[in-house]
């Protein structure tokens, strides 16, 4: 009898589920995500960063739209498949990059995003994805721009060769 009582009590204590709480900023960005959507990836003024974390299954696509003359990021969009922290990190990242120069957004660190959202250590990979997505989007834009500059410089030579 005593053994059953002790066993039942230990089982109950072991299976008690403790609630986990997200910070109010994570909940806000999860329930009301900013800048959800996408741009045409073939647009030369759009840079696309697609990153993922195989360990947890989170996938994040972040896109920036850049003013070619000023180099300012005029808009940003994201689509994320993942937990609330991943969605919140994406949402915050899009807010932070808008209106800034590309050199400036390259200095955004995952630790700043994590601190802003008060992410627990187990969710830091979400802010790391956001930082990686920003860098990948900038790199994609720069690659497109370099390619279009090479193409535009080569065009007069091609037309001269045709003549």
N, C-alpha and C positions, 0 to 999 in steps of 0.2 A: 504494500500500500504506500509506504513512504517512498519507495523507489519510483512508483508511478507518478506520485505528486512531484517529486524532484525532477523527473524526466519531463513531465508536462510543463513545468515552470521553466526549465532550461530551454526547451523547444520554443516556447512562447517568447522568451527573451532573445533568442537567436534570430527569430524570424520577424521580429518587430522592424518595420520599415520606417526609417527616419526620413522626414521630408527634406528635400533639397530645394533651396531657394535661389532663384536668379536675382540679380540686382535689378532694381526698377528700370535702369537704362536699357538693360538687355531685353526686358519684357516690353518696354516701349518700342524699341526698334524691331522686335519680333512681331508684335501686334500691329504696328504701323510702320512697316519698312519704307524707307525713302528710296526713290530712284530705281524702282524695280522695272525691269524691261530690258530691251536690247536695241542696238543700232545695227545698220547694215554693215557687216564685217568687211565688205568690199569697198566701202567708202574710204577714200585716201586720208580723210581727216579723223578717222576712227582707229584707235588702238585697242586690241582685244587681248586680255590676259585670261587664260584658262588654266586653273591649277586644281589639284586634288590631293587628298590625304588618304592613301590606301588603307591605313590602319583603322580609320573610323568611317570611311565611305563618303566624307564631305567632298563636294565638288563646287567650285566657285568660278563663275565667269564675270569678270569686271571689264567694262568698256569705258573708254574716255573719248570725248570728242574735243578736238584741239583746233583753235584758231590758228591757221597756218601763218598768218602775218605776225601775230604777237607771241605765239607759243603758249598761250594761256589755255588751260583746260576749261572749256565753256560748259560742258555737261558731262555727266557720268551715269551709267546704268549698271545694274547687276542682276544676275540670276544665280541663285545658290540652292543646291540640294544638300541639306544637312540639318544639324541641330539648331536650336534657337540661338546659341552663341555664334555659330557660323553665319547665320542670317544677320544677326545684329552687327557682327564685325564687318560684313559686306556693306551694310547700310551706312555705318559710320564712315567707312573708307570712302564711299561715294560722296558723302557730305564734305569730307575733309579735302578731297582733291579739287572740287569745283572752285573755279576762280583763282587757281594757283598756277604758277609756272611749273613746267615739267621737272626742272632741277629741284624745285622746292618739294614736290611730292615724293621724289626719290629719297628724301630724308625722313619720311614718315616711318616710324619703327613699330613693330608689333607690340612692343612693351607699352607704347603710348596708347594704342588701341585697347590693349588688355587693361591698362590702368583706368582709362576712361569708362570702360564697361564694368570694371571690378570683376574681371573674370577669375575664377579659381584656377589653380595650377593645372588641373586636369583638362581645362578648356583652352589653354594657351595656344594649342595648335590651330585654333580657329583664327586668332589674331595673326598668327604666322602665315596662314593662307591668305589673309587680306593683304598683308605686306607683299607677299610673293605675287599676288594678282595685280597689284598696282605696278610693280616693277615689270611684270610681263606685258602689261598693257602699254606702258611707256616704250619698252623695247620694240614691241610690235609696231607702234606708230613710227618710231625712228627708222625701223627697217623699211616700212612702206615709203616713208618720205625720201630716204636715200635711194630707193629703187626708182621712185618717180623722178627724182633729180637726174639720175643716170639716164633714164629713158628720155627725158626732155632734152638733155644735152646731146644725146645720140640722134634724135629726130632730124635736126638739120642735115647731119651727115648722111642719113638714110635718104632724105629727099634729094640731096645733091647727087648721090650715087644713082638715083633713079633717072635724073635728068640727062 
